[in-house]
Amino acid sequence: MYEISPCGETRAATIHETATLVRNRLSFPLLPHLSPLQFTMSVDAKSLDDSPTETGQHTSQLVVSEEQSRRERLSAAFTIACSGFALISDGLQNNIMSLTNVVFGILYKKEYNSQVSTRVSNSLTVGTILGQIIIGLLCDLKGRKWGIVLSTVCIVVGIILSTGAHGYHGSTVGLFWFLTVSRGITGLGVGGEYPSSSTSAAEAANEKMMKSRGPAFIMVTNFMLSFGTPFACILYLIVFQAAGGLNANLSTVWRTVFGISVIPPLAVFFFRLRMLNSQLYRKSAIQHKVPYGLMIRFYWRSLIGTAGAWFLYDFITFPNGVFSGVIISSVVKASGNELVRKTAEYQLLLGAIALPGCVVGALLVNKLGRRNTMMLGFSGYLIFGLAVGCAYDRVIKNTAGFIVLYGLMNSCSNAGPGDMLGLVSAESYATSVRGSLYGFSAAIGKVGAVVGTQSFTPIRNNLGARWTFIIAAICGLAGMIVTFFFVRNDLGGDLADEDARFNAFLAANGFDMSLIGADDKEGLVANEKGEQASL
């Protein structure tokens, strides 16, 4: 029943409902037998004026509001989809050097020594660290869209430069320095995708599918990143065969592969230019006088958990990814172009075995919780790392069996920390600082990747190949401990609730709450009105 309170206070109803109620009131005067007949209206006294101009203005506002809502829903859907497609590119760039290292080892046997190989491989990682920190800060201060577009531009420019890399007068040394710089530029973009694209996906999923946000986030982030491994192998195998197979020009092969890898980021660039910042960001952003001190006081424990676990995870995973081609080629009996093909085939098998772990993690995350699922994944390093490391000399005699055990270890890591770290880093922090703390956690992880990559060859050469797996097991145990003590187990709720917790802490500590909210949150609506008027 519609009601008007004695004091004339109003409740929510649409313009259409209001007009209907007014018309009924004029046509049917209040009679005793109809009492109590009451009305509820959402408009003020001016809205009851029967002026055609006023009515037209309210109707126009309603149309604009509906168009705004539709645009935001579409933007949220495209943000989620484009995040997944773009992160395929990131996964491809993270894994493309694995087979390229094998190719360079054949083309430039003397020049491409372990020092040069590590430098070229690490250039992407160093760029990624800078991108995660810098673009992570900027996507909080300027907006998610700003960070996403900048990341995409860096990736595209870096890939184009890498494809055309050339030394002065054909210098091989110059070629590898050119690649070092261009891969670093690519890394800036790849690193920027972590805080900007992943936080956007989490916030968009919170608006569209809050209860299934965890599985949805995993499938468009870590699943897509992990798909980069088999994608890189498939791409290499296709180009390798198209270029002549065993008679292929390997220089043509690697440049073509790099060139093709520019397609995914270019494909989503237009849609990313059209995206909107999330409602959560527009309501909760702090773009001036960011209280970094209060941020650390409130989130120091969670930061140890996300950053520490990510360091241990990347310390194991990244060198195993970058040097997986070297590991596999060392147990494969082949040489020359045949070695490239067989290594790519076994890497494809390795990636195919590891990929289902992402799906398992997505299925378990809501049932077991974020923290327990992460600990379960870290235990896989402990079990399979010890199994392969302790029986290494016997296991490598069966190449297929070695690849299966290696793949199962990676599958467990995907189901646990691989799936959970991005999700936990997005959910543990408030919207106003999510990009910064997500980016910082991921950057500490990449520091672990650099340390692991630099340590991989010395460990392998001085202690033996088995110790790369035994150390992985030790890091798995350390990861379980860090996760248990420092990762929260109350995640999975509405991200707006975390914003409320952080804002209450800020208010209690004297922060100026008028600074909360994006500068252009009203401008966005104004722009929409302009677009509507131009139609």
HELIX and SHEET records of a PDB file:
HELIX    1   1 ILE A   15  SER A   27  1                                  13    
HELIX    2   2 PRO A   32  LEU A   34  5                                   3    
HELIX    3   3 ALA A   45  LEU A   48  5                                   4    
HELIX    4   4 PRO A   52  LEU A  107  1                                  56    
HELIX    5   5 SER A  114  LEU A  141  1                                  28    
HELIX    6   6 ARG A  144  THR A  163  1                                  20    
HELIX    7   7 TYR A  168  GLY A  170  5                                   3    
HELIX    8   8 THR A  172  LYS A  208  1                                  37    
HELIX    9   9 ARG A  213  VAL A  220  1                                   8    
HELIX   10  10 ASN A  222  ALA A  242  1                                  21    
HELIX   11  11 GLY A  245  ASN A  247  5                                   3    
HELIX   12  12 LEU A  250  ILE A  260  1                                  11    
HELIX   13  13 ILE A  263  ARG A  274  1                                  12    
HELIX   14  14 GLN A  279  SER A  284  1                                   6    
HELIX   15  15 TYR A  292  VAL A  322  1                                  31    
HELIX   16  16 SER A  324  VAL A  331  1                                   8    
HELIX   17  17 GLY A  336  ALA A  354  1                                  19    
HELIX   18  18 PRO A  356  LEU A  368  1                                  13    
HELIX   19  19 ARG A  370  CYS A  390  1                                  21    
HELIX   20  20 TYR A  392  VAL A  395  1                                   4    
HELIX   21  21 THR A  399  SER A  413  1                                  15    
HELIX   22  22 ASN A  414  GLY A  418  3                                   5    
HELIX   23  23 ASP A  419  GLU A  427  1                                   9    
HELIX   24  24 THR A  431  ASN A  462  1                                  32    
HELIX   25  25 ARG A  466  PHE A  486  1                                  21    
HELIX   26  26 LEU A  495  ALA A  508  1                                  14    
HELIX   27  27 MET A  513  LEU A  515  5                                   3    
HELIX   28  28 LYS A  521  SER A  534  1                                  14    
END                                                                             
